[in-house]
Amino acid sequence: MASLRDIRRRIRSVQNTRKITKAMELVAAAKMRRAQERVTAARPYADEITSVMAELMRRTPEYRHPYLDVREVRRRVIILVTADRGLAGALNSNNTRLAVREMNNAGVPVSVVTIGRKGRDLMRRLRKDLIADQSMIGDRPTMGEILPAIRVAMEQYERGDADQVDVVFARFISAGRQEATLRRVLPVEPPQAAEPVAADFIYEPEPRAVLDALLPRYVEAQVYQAVLENLASEQAARMAAMRNASDNATDLIGDLTLTANKLRQATITTELMEIVGGAAALEG
């Protein structure tokens, strides 16, 4: 059985650990709020580009861009978005599990583009066809930082080396709920305008040329939005994980303190009995 000194030393160790997890919880909460703000700030751009694309497609229904053609799927590319660090609960494992399940059930060859170190490391261990990676993007990634990885997937589709491109990420629902999600980005599903455009715009150059320039930006915006949502989900998951760790540390400290008190009481009782026994022996 551990001595009283060992138990007290362990209590101090757990108390120090609780201080760290509590600090990490507060940091994750602050980062989550900033990540939510970035997700919210990116939505107007995505909504506007969707609205313009819907209007252009309405004007040119006969025009079919290669990004809009649905082909027989003989090969796929999955863009796997994960975090660069752990201590985020099951977030990274849920994303990678969904991606691996899609690869195993696809029935066709699947290549992987990873954004985030955790996904990259797993794909390398599983010896998957990793064709591009963008890691260590930080807590404030810009479009320029993740664009090279997105372009690799788009070039695979343009050359015919892939017939479908999907993105796997953790969709941010709330601070307490994040959901591993698979979303198709290529071929593009024609968006529907939420409401008809009141003004009759004149496009220069013609709508087809605008659509040619807009479709790649639309795909990039979809993946970038997924990265931002995954970042917000990561911070929310880390905040919850650190809160649970702090609670578990508090419970463990309570159990250890109770054990220490019982051991101290038993030691005092033993010493008293020894004193009483010694006194009785002297009297006898």
Beta strands, then each sheet from edge to edge (+ up, - down):
strand 1: 76-81
strand 2: 110-115
strand 3: 129-134
strand 4: 164-174
strand 5: 177-186
sheet 1: 3+ 2+ 1+ 4+ 5-
end
